[in-house]
Amino acid sequence: KAGVTQTPRYLIKTRGQQVTLSCSPISGHRSVSWYQQTPGQGLQFLFEYFSETQRNKGNFPGRFSGRQFSNSRSEMNVSTLELGDSALYLCASSFLGADTQYFGPGTRLTVL
Amino acid sequence: QQQVKQSPQSLIVQKGGISIINCAYENTAFDYFPWYQQFPGKGPALLIAIRPDVSEKKEGRFTISFNKSAKQFSLHIMDSQPGDSATYFCAAPNSGNTPLVFGKGTRLSVIA
C-alpha cells in the first residue's frame, strides 16, 4: 500500500507570495491533517479535514487555509508569506477517529 | 489545550547503552500514548504506543513505561544503536480540537 505522498518536496518563495501544497493520503484514509514543524515549536496542528469538511483548526492566522477533495486528496494554501512561515509542512492521514496517524515526508518551505 | 512536556531536548548515548526519554501530560481522560520516530528528511512514523490499562509495553528493544498516577510515560531504547539516531516525539490525543498533541521532540544521537 502506498504511503502518504506530498508535493512538492521543496519550495522556495519570497515574502508576500502565496503557496499551495498538496497531499495524497493512504488509500482508504479519509481523514487528513496538516502540521507545521519548526525547530523551536515542534509539531503544531494546522487543520484536519474529513469528507471535504474542515473538522478542526489550530491556532494559525487566516492566511493558512486548506481544502479536501472528493477523492480525499488535500491541499493547503498560505497567502502573503512571511519569513516565519519557513518550516516543514507535514500531512498525515488516518481512518476517522483512529488513533494512529500516518505522515508523509513533508514539504520543506523556505521563505526569503 | 492539552500540553505534553517532553525531556530531554537532546540526548547522546553510547552504542549499547539505554536511551530514556520522558513525557508528562495533563489530561487524565487520554487513552492512547504513542511515540513517533523521525529521521532527517522523513515524516514522523509511529514507533510504539500504549494504552493506560497496562503499565508497560515492549516491542523489541523499545519499551514504553506508563505511570498513570504521575501522568508520565517514557520511552526506553535498550542496546541503543547508531541507526536509532533520530528525533523522537511523544504524543497524546487531545479531547479538544486536535487529533494529537506532540511533545517538542528529543534528538537522540547514538555514538559508537
Interface residues (C-beta under 8 A of the other chain):
Chain A: V4 S31 S33 Q41 G42 L43 F45 E48 N56 K57 G58 L90 A92 S94 D99 T100 Q101 Y102 F103 G104 P105 G106
Chain B: Y32 P34 Y36 G41 K42 G43 P44 A45 L46 A49 F89 P93 N97 T98 P99 L100 V101 F102 G103 K104 G105
